[in-house]
C-alpha cells in the first residue's frame, strides 16, 4: 500500500511539473507578441502556481531551489559557452573582460554605497550590490531575436562575451561577502577573504575550464559515436568539470563556460549541429525550470512591504551603477557614445541575481527572506523597464543592422582598431 501511494505521488508530481512546463511553452508566443522578455512570463506562471496564486501550492524550500538552480545555471552557462564563437572573444575580449570583472565590482560598489547611505549595514549593502551585479544577456538576446533585431558593429559580441564571464565574478563576490556578513563584518575580514580565495577561485576555474574544454573537444572530434550521444557526452563532461572544479575550490561556473567555448571550437559538421540543438534545448529547459521554481518560491503578498526599497535599488542600478561601470570599463576602447549608452541599458537582470539571493538566506547569518524579496523585485523592474525598451532603443540609437547585412569578420569589428 505504501509503495502504491509513493508511486502515485511521484506520478502526480511529474504530471503537474510537466503540465506547468508545457503551459509555459505554449503561451510563450504571447511574450513575443507583447514585446516582453519571455523569462518574465515564466516567472509569472510560477507565481500563479504558488501559494498566493490560483494554484495555491505552498513551497518554501530555499535549499532545494538552490541545489536545482546550481545545476541549471551550470547547464545554461555551458550552453552559453557552446554558443560563443572564439572569433567573438577575439573581437571583444578586452572590453568584455573589463565589464565582467571591473564592471561587476563597480556596479556592486555603487549599489552598495547607495544602500549604505540609506542606512543599510555596510557589508550587507555591498552584498546586495554583488547579488545584482551581473547581467543576463540571454534574456536580452531572446527578446532581440523574437523581434527580429540585429545589432550593428561589435555591440553584440561585447554583450555575449560579457554575459558568459560576469556570472563567476558575481558569484565569487557574493560568497565572499556572505562569509563576511556571517562573521560579523570588518575591513580585516574583507581583505583576508579576498586575498585568500580570489586567485584560487578564478585560477582553478580557468585552468579546469581550459583543460576540460580541450579534452572534450578532442573526444568530440575523434570519437565515432551514434547520433545523439555527442550531446550526452558533452553534458556529462560539463557536469564533471563543474562539480569537480567546485569540489576543488575553484569557480565551477567559469570552468563550465570556458569548457563550452573550447569544446565547440573543435566540433565540426553534424557534431556541432547536435551540440547546438541538444544544449540549446537543455538551456531552455533549465531556464524555464529555474524561473518557474523561483516564481513558486516567492510569496507575492510579502512583496508589497519591500516595493519602495526595491524601486530605489533598481533606480540606482539602472540609472547610475550600470552606466558608470560601462563608462569606466569602455573608456580605453573605441566605442561610440550610442554604443556605450546601449550596452549600459542592456544590463538586464535575470535568474542569476534571484538565485544568488538564496545563498545569504540559507546561511546562518542575519539575512532573512526580505533580502530575497528585494532582489526579486529588482529583477522584475529590470525585466519590465529595460526588457520592454531594448528593441525601441536599438532603433532609436540606429544600432539595428539591415536585414540583409552580411556577416562581419573579426577584423571588421575589432574594438582596438582605429
C-alpha positions as CSV (number, residue, x, y, z in Angstrom):
1,X,0.0,0.0,0.0
2,X,2.8,2.4,0.9
3,X,4.6,1.6,-2.5
4,X,1.4,2.3,-4.4
5,X,0.9,5.6,-2.6
6,X,4.5,6.6,-3.2
7,X,4.2,5.7,-6.9
8,X,1.0,7.8,-7.1
9,X,2.6,10.8,-5.5
10,X,5.6,10.6,-7.9
11,X,3.4,10.3,-10.9
12,X,1.3,13.2,-9.8
13,X,4.3,15.4,-9.2
14,X,5.7,14.5,-12.6
15,X,2.3,15.2,-14.2
16,X,1.9,18.6,-12.5
17,X,5.5,19.6,-13.3
18,X,5.2,18.6,-17.0
19,X,1.9,20.3,-17.3
20,X,3.3,23.6,-15.9
21,X,6.3,23.5,-18.3
22,X,4.0,22.6,-21.2
23,X,1.7,25.5,-20.4
24,X,4.7,27.9,-20.1
25,X,6.0,26.8,-23.5
26,X,2.6,27.0,-25.2
27,X,1.9,30.6,-24.0
28,X,5.5,31.8,-24.7
29,X,4.5,33.3,-28.1
30,X,2.4,35.7,-26.1
31,X,5.5,37.3,-24.7
32,X,6.9,37.8,-28.3
33,X,3.7,39.5,-29.4
34,X,3.7,41.8,-26.4
35,X,7.4,42.5,-26.9
36,X,8.1,41.4,-23.3
37,X,11.1,39.3,-22.0
38,X,9.9,35.7,-22.2
39,X,11.5,34.8,-18.9
40,X,9.2,37.3,-17.2
41,X,6.3,35.1,-18.4
42,X,7.8,32.0,-16.8
43,X,8.2,33.9,-13.5
44,X,4.5,34.9,-13.8
45,X,3.4,31.3,-14.4
46,X,5.4,30.2,-11.3
47,X,3.8,32.9,-9.2
48,X,0.3,31.8,-10.4
49,X,1.1,28.2,-9.3
50,X,2.4,29.4,-5.9
51,X,0.6,29.8,-2.7
52,X,-0.8,33.3,-3.4
53,X,-2.0,32.3,-6.9
54,X,-4.8,30.1,-8.2
55,X,-2.6,27.1,-7.9
56,X,-2.2,27.6,-4.1
57,X,0.9,25.4,-4.0
58,X,2.8,26.2,-0.7
59,X,6.6,25.9,-1.3
60,X,9.4,27.5,0.7
61,X,12.3,25.0,0.3
62,X,15.1,27.5,-0.5
63,X,17.7,24.8,-0.2
64,X,16.1,22.6,-2.9
65,X,15.7,25.5,-5.2
66,X,19.4,26.4,-4.7
67,X,20.5,22.9,-5.4
68,X,18.4,22.6,-8.6
69,X,19.4,26.2,-9.6
70,X,23.1,25.4,-9.3
71,X,22.9,22.6,-11.8
72,X,20.5,24.5,-14.1
73,X,22.9,27.5,-14.1
74,X,25.8,25.3,-15.0
75,X,23.9,23.9,-17.9
76,X,22.9,27.4,-19.0
77,X,26.5,28.6,-18.8
78,X,27.8,25.6,-20.7
79,X,25.3,26.2,-23.5
80,X,26.3,29.8,-23.5
81,X,29.9,28.8,-23.9
82,X,28.9,26.5,-26.8
83,X,27.2,29.4,-28.4
84,X,30.1,31.8,-28.0
85,X,32.4,31.8,-31.0
86,X,36.2,32.1,-30.4
87,X,36.0,34.8,-33.1
88,X,33.6,36.8,-30.8
89,X,36.1,36.5,-28.0
90,X,38.9,37.7,-30.2
91,X,36.8,40.7,-31.2
92,X,35.6,41.7,-27.8
93,X,37.7,40.0,-25.2
94,X,39.2,43.3,-23.8
95,X,36.0,45.3,-23.2
96,X,34.0,42.2,-22.3
97,X,36.6,41.1,-19.7
98,X,36.7,44.6,-18.2
99,X,32.9,44.7,-17.9
100,X,32.8,41.1,-16.5
101,X,35.3,41.9,-13.7
102,X,35.8,45.6,-13.0
103,X,32.3,46.3,-14.3
104,X,30.6,43.9,-11.8
105,X,32.7,45.2,-9.0
106,X,31.9,48.9,-9.8
107,X,28.2,48.1,-10.1
108,X,28.2,46.2,-6.8
109,X,30.1,49.0,-5.1
110,X,27.9,51.8,-6.4
111,X,24.7,50.0,-5.4
112,X,26.3,49.0,-2.0
113,X,27.4,52.6,-1.2
114,X,23.9,53.9,-2.1
115,X,22.2,51.3,0.2
116,X,24.8,52.1,2.9
117,X,24.0,55.8,2.7
118,X,20.3,54.9,3.0
119,X,21.0,53.1,6.4
120,X,21.9,49.6,5.5
121,X,24.9,47.9,7.3
122,X,28.0,48.3,5.0
123,X,28.7,44.7,4.1
124,X,25.0,43.8,3.8
125,X,24.7,46.7,1.4
126,X,27.7,45.6,-0.6
127,X,26.3,42.0,-0.6
128,X,23.1,43.4,-2.2
129,X,25.2,45.1,-4.9
130,X,27.2,41.9,-5.5
131,X,24.0,39.8,-5.9
132,X,22.5,42.0,-8.6
133,X,25.9,42.8,-10.2
134,X,25.8,40.5,-13.2
135,X,23.8,40.9,-16.4
136,X,21.6,38.3,-18.1
137,X,22.3,38.8,-21.8
138,X,20.4,35.5,-22.6
139,X,17.1,37.3,-21.8
140,X,18.2,40.2,-24.0
141,X,19.1,38.1,-27.0
142,X,15.8,36.1,-26.7
143,X,14.0,39.4,-26.8
144,X,16.0,40.8,-29.8
145,X,15.7,37.5,-31.7
146,X,11.9,37.4,-31.1
147,X,11.6,40.9,-32.5
148,X,13.9,40.1,-35.4
149,X,16.5,42.7,-34.4
150,X,20.2,42.5,-35.4
151,X,22.8,44.9,-34.0
152,X,25.4,46.8,-35.8
153,X,29.1,46.8,-35.0
154,X,30.7,44.9,-32.1
155,X,28.0,45.6,-29.6
156,X,26.5,42.1,-29.8
157,X,29.9,40.3,-29.4
158,X,30.7,42.5,-26.4
159,X,27.4,41.7,-24.6
160,X,27.7,37.9,-25.5
161,X,31.2,37.5,-24.0
162,X,30.5,39.7,-21.0
163,X,27.4,37.7,-20.1
164,X,29.4,34.5,-20.1
165,X,32.2,35.8,-18.0
166,X,30.4,38.0,-15.4
167,X,28.4,35.4,-13.5
168,X,31.5,33.8,-11.9
169,X,32.6,37.3,-10.7
170,X,29.2,38.0,-9.1
171,X,29.1,34.5,-7.5
172,X,32.6,35.0,-6.1
173,X,31.8,38.4,-4.6
174,X,28.5,37.1,-3.2
175,X,30.1,34.1,-1.5
176,X,32.9,36.3,-0.1
177,X,30.5,38.9,1.3
178,X,28.2,36.3,2.7
179,X,31.1,34.9,4.7
180,X,32.0,38.4,5.9
181,X,28.4,39.2,6.9
182,X,28.1,35.9,8.8
183,X,31.4,36.6,10.6
184,X,30.2,40.0,11.7
185,X,31.9,42.1,9.1
186,X,35.0,44.2,9.3
187,X,37.7,45.5,6.9
188,X,40.2,43.0,8.0
189,X,37.9,40.1,7.2
190,X,37.2,41.6,3.8
191,X,40.9,41.8,2.9
192,X,41.6,38.3,4.3
193,X,38.7,36.7,2.4
194,X,39.6,38.4,-0.9
195,X,43.3,37.6,-0.6
196,X,42.6,34.0,0.3
197,X,40.1,32.9,-2.2
198,X,40.1,35.1,-5.4
199,X,43.2,33.6,-7.0
200,X,42.0,30.1,-6.1
201,X,38.5,30.6,-7.5
202,X,39.5,32.2,-10.8
203,X,42.8,30.3,-11.3
204,X,41.4,26.9,-10.7
205,X,38.2,27.7,-12.6
206,X,40.1,28.9,-15.7
207,X,42.6,26.1,-15.6
208,X,39.9,23.4,-15.2
209,X,37.7,25.0,-17.9
210,X,40.5,25.2,-20.5
211,X,41.8,21.7,-19.8
212,X,38.3,20.2,-19.7
213,X,37.3,22.1,-22.9
214,X,40.4,20.9,-24.8
215,X,39.9,17.3,-23.7
216,X,36.2,17.3,-24.5
217,X,36.9,18.9,-27.9
218,X,39.4,16.2,-28.6
219,X,36.9,13.5,-27.7
220,X,34.1,15.0,-29.8
221,X,36.4,15.3,-32.8
222,X,38.0,11.9,-32.6
223,X,35.3,9.5,-31.2
224,X,32.8,7.9,-33.6
225,X,29.5,7.7,-31.6
226,X,25.9,7.1,-32.6
227,X,23.8,10.1,-33.4
228,X,22.5,11.6,-30.1
229,X,25.4,10.5,-28.0
230,X,27.6,13.6,-28.6
231,X,25.1,15.7,-26.7
232,X,25.1,13.2,-23.8
233,X,28.9,13.1,-23.8
234,X,29.1,16.9,-23.7
235,X,26.6,17.2,-20.8
236,X,28.3,14.5,-18.7
237,X,31.7,16.1,-19.3
238,X,30.3,19.6,-18.5
239,X,28.8,18.5,-15.2
240,X,32.0,16.6,-14.3
241,X,34.1,19.8,-14.9
242,X,31.6,21.9,-13.0
243,X,31.3,19.7,-9.9
244,X,35.0,18.7,-9.9
245,X,36.1,22.3,-10.0
246,X,33.6,23.2,-7.3
247,X,34.9,20.5,-5.0
248,X,38.5,21.5,-5.7
249,X,37.7,25.1,-4.5
250,X,37.6,26.8,-7.9
251,X,34.8,28.5,-9.8
252,X,32.8,25.8,-11.5
253,X,30.7,28.4,-13.3
254,X,33.8,29.9,-15.0
255,X,35.1,26.4,-15.8
256,X,32.0,25.1,-17.4
257,X,31.6,28.3,-19.6
258,X,35.2,28.1,-20.8
259,X,34.8,24.3,-21.4
260,X,31.8,25.0,-23.7
261,X,33.7,27.6,-25.7
262,X,36.7,25.4,-26.4
263,X,34.7,22.2,-26.9
264,X,32.5,23.8,-29.6
265,X,35.6,25.3,-31.3
266,X,36.8,21.8,-32.0
267,X,33.4,20.4,-33.1
268,X,32.5,20.3,-36.8
269,X,29.7,19.3,-39.1
270,X,26.8,17.3,-37.7
271,X,28.5,17.1,-34.3
272,X,28.4,20.8,-33.9
273,X,24.8,20.9,-35.0
274,X,23.9,18.2,-32.5
275,X,25.6,20.0,-29.6
276,X,23.9,23.2,-30.7
277,X,20.4,21.8,-30.8
278,X,20.7,19.5,-27.8
279,X,22.2,22.0,-25.4
280,X,20.1,24.9,-26.7
281,X,17.1,22.8,-25.7
282,X,18.6,21.9,-22.3
283,X,19.4,25.5,-21.7
284,X,15.8,26.5,-22.4
285,X,14.5,23.8,-20.1
286,X,16.9,24.8,-17.4
287,X,15.8,28.5,-17.6
288,X,12.2,27.5,-17.6
289,X,12.6,25.3,-14.5
290,X,14.7,28.0,-12.7
291,X,12.1,30.8,-13.3
292,X,9.2,28.6,-12.5
293,X,10.7,27.5,-9.2
294,X,11.8,31.0,-8.3
295,X,8.3,32.2,-9.1
296,X,6.7,29.5,-6.9
297,X,9.2,30.2,-4.2
298,X,8.3,33.9,-3.8
299,X,5.2,34.9,-1.8
300,X,3.6,37.9,-3.7
301,X,1.7,39.1,-0.6
302,X,5.1,39.7,1.1
303,X,6.5,41.8,-1.7
304,X,4.4,45.0,-1.1
305,X,6.4,45.8,2.1
306,X,9.7,45.9,0.1
307,X,8.4,47.7,-3.0
308,X,9.7,51.2,-2.2
309,X,13.1,49.9,-1.2
310,X,13.4,47.7,-4.3
311,X,12.3,50.6,-6.5
312,X,15.1,52.7,-5.1
313,X,17.7,50.0,-5.5
314,X,16.5,49.4,-9.1
315,X,16.8,53.1,-9.9
316,X,20.3,53.3,-8.6
317,X,21.3,50.1,-10.5
318,X,19.8,51.0,-13.8
319,X,20.4,54.8,-13.9
320,X,23.6,55.1,-12.0
321,X,25.6,52.0,-11.3
322,X,25.5,50.2,-14.6
323,X,26.1,53.3,-16.8
324,X,29.0,54.4,-14.5
325,X,30.5,50.9,-14.7
326,X,30.1,50.7,-18.5
327,X,31.6,54.2,-18.9
328,X,34.7,53.4,-16.9
329,X,35.3,49.9,-18.4
330,X,34.8,51.0,-22.1
331,X,36.9,54.2,-21.7
332,X,40.1,52.7,-23.2
333,X,38.2,51.2,-26.2
334,X,36.8,52.9,-29.3
335,X,33.1,52.7,-28.7
336,X,30.7,55.4,-29.9
337,X,28.5,57.2,-27.4
338,X,25.5,55.4,-28.8
339,X,27.1,52.0,-28.3
340,X,28.1,52.9,-24.7
341,X,24.5,54.0,-24.0
342,X,23.0,50.8,-25.4
343,X,25.4,48.5,-23.6
344,X,24.7,50.4,-20.4
345,X,20.9,50.0,-20.9
346,X,21.2,46.3,-21.8
347,X,22.3,45.4,-18.3
348,X,19.3,43.2,-18.0
349,X,19.0,41.2,-14.7
350,X,17.6,37.6,-14.8
351,X,17.6,34.4,-12.9
352,X,21.2,34.6,-11.5
353,X,20.6,37.5,-9.1
354,X,17.5,35.8,-7.7
355,X,19.4,32.5,-7.4
356,X,22.3,34.3,-5.7
357,X,19.9,35.9,-3.2
358,X,19.1,32.4,-1.9
359,X,22.7,32.0,-0.6
360,X,22.5,34.6,2.2
361,X,19.0,33.4,3.2
362,X,20.3,29.9,3.6
363,X,23.4,31.0,5.5
364,X,23.4,31.2,9.3
365,X,23.8,34.9,9.3
366,X,21.3,37.7,9.9
367,X,19.8,38.0,6.4
368,X,16.2,36.9,6.1
369,X,13.7,36.5,3.2
370,X,13.1,40.2,2.9
371,X,16.5,40.4,1.2
372,X,15.4,37.8,-1.3
373,X,12.1,39.7,-1.9
374,X,14.0,42.9,-2.7
375,X,16.3,41.2,-5.2
376,X,13.2,39.6,-6.8
377,X,11.5,42.9,-7.2
378,X,14.7,44.5,-8.7
379,X,14.8,41.8,-11.3
380,X,11.2,42.3,-12.1
381,X,11.8,46.0,-12.5
382,X,14.8,45.4,-14.8
383,X,12.9,42.9,-17.0
384,X,10.0,45.3,-17.3
385,X,11.7,48.6,-17.7
386,X,14.8,47.6,-19.7
387,X,13.4,44.5,-21.3
388,X,10.5,46.2,-22.9
389,X,12.5,49.1,-24.2
390,X,15.6,47.4,-25.6
391,X,14.2,46.9,-29.2
392,X,13.0,50.5,-29.2
393,X,16.3,51.8,-28.0
394,X,18.3,49.8,-30.6
395,X,16.2,51.5,-33.3
396,X,16.4,54.9,-31.7
397,X,20.2,54.8,-31.5
398,X,20.4,53.5,-35.0
399,X,22.2,50.3,-33.9
400,X,19.9,48.0,-35.8
401,X,21.6,46.3,-38.7
402,X,19.8,45.9,-42.1
403,X,18.0,42.6,-42.5
404,X,20.3,41.7,-45.4
405,X,23.5,42.7,-43.6
406,X,26.3,40.3,-44.3
407,X,28.2,38.5,-41.5
408,X,31.1,40.5,-40.2
409,X,34.6,39.2,-39.7
410,X,36.6,39.9,-36.6
411,X,38.7,42.4,-38.5
412,X,35.7,44.4,-39.4
413,X,34.8,45.0,-35.8
414,X,38.0,45.0,-33.8
415,X,37.4,47.3,-30.8
416,X,41.1,48.1,-30.7
417,X,41.2,49.2,-34.3
418,X,41.2,53.0,-35.0
